[in-house]
Amino acid sequence: MYCRKDFMDLTTPERNRLAAALNQLYDDGIIEAFAQEHDDYFNNGIHWGPAFLPWHRHWLLRLETQLKTIDARIALPFWDWTRSDSQNLDDGDKWGSFFGGRANSGGL
């Protein structure tokens, strides 16, 4: 069993594991395939109707399943936007260190 956490509450090792798994999926072409699938369905109901939530929930579950094939400890985090303000989004220890941060200035 795992606990889904807010991205801002991930420990440094948890962020590092998530980044490593995402990087591996990217290197394996899986991220591109997921992005292409989203693009293929974008104008076919997944953003303009009642399918929005179920389609994306299923899509994210499949992504998380792929992440778990690399590291079973990973649970896809959520982002609680109500806890963040524009200054928090540039927090060097969280966003700033993850995939280059908001300004692509470096990262994991």
N, C-alpha and C positions, 0 to 999 in steps of 0.2 A: 504494500500500500504506500502511496506517496501523497504528499500535500502540495497542492498548487499554491505558489507564493506570488506576491507582487514582485515585479522585477526589482523594485527599489529595496526590497528586503532580502534579496539573494546575497549570500555570502560571496566573498571573492572566489573561493573554490567552486561554488555552484555556478557562478558566472563563467568561470574558466572552462568548466565541463560543458556548459551549454554552448559557449563559443566554439570549442573544439569540435563538438558534434555537428554544429551548423556548418562549420568550415569543411568538415568531412563530407557532409551531404552536398555541399556546393561543389567540392572537388569531384564527387561522383556523378554530378549532373542531375541530382535529384531536386535540388532547389530550383534549377531552371525548368525542370518538368512540372513542378508544382506551379511556378509562375506562369508557364505557358497554359496550363489547364485553367488557371484563374482568368487569364486573358481570353481564352477560347470561349468561356461561358459568361464573361463580363456583361455583354449586352443581350444575353439570352435568359434573363430573369433573376440572376443571382444578386443583382444590385437594385432592381427596380420592382420588387414585389415581395410576396410573403415567403419566398424561398431564401431570402437573405440570411436570416439567422441559422436555419437548419443546414443550409449548404455550407456556410463558413464553419460552423461547429464541426461538421463531419470532415471538412477539408483540414482543419486544425488537428483533429483527432488522428487523421492519417499521417500528418506531419509529425506529430508527437510519437506515433508508433515507429516511424522511421528513425527519429532521434534515439528512441529506446533500444534500437538494434545496435547502436554504437555505445551507449552507456545507459543501462537500465535504471540508474538513479535519477535520470533527468525527467522532470515534469515541466512541460511548457509553462512558463510563468505568464501571469497577466499583468497588465499595467493599469493601476487605479489612477486615472487622470485627475480625480478629485483631490488627490494628495499632492499633486505636482503643480508648480507654477512655472513660469518661463525661466526663472533662475534655476530651479531644480533640474530642468531638462539638460542643463549644461554641467551638472555635477561631475567633476573630473573623476571621482571614484566610482561612479556608476555608469551613466551614459557615455561620458567622455572616454572611458577605458574599453567600451564595448564596440567593436567594429568601427573604431575611428570617431565615435561620438557624433554629435550633430553637425560638426563642421568638418568631418573627415580628417581629423588632425592626428590620427594614430589610434591604436587600439589593439585588441587581442587578435 
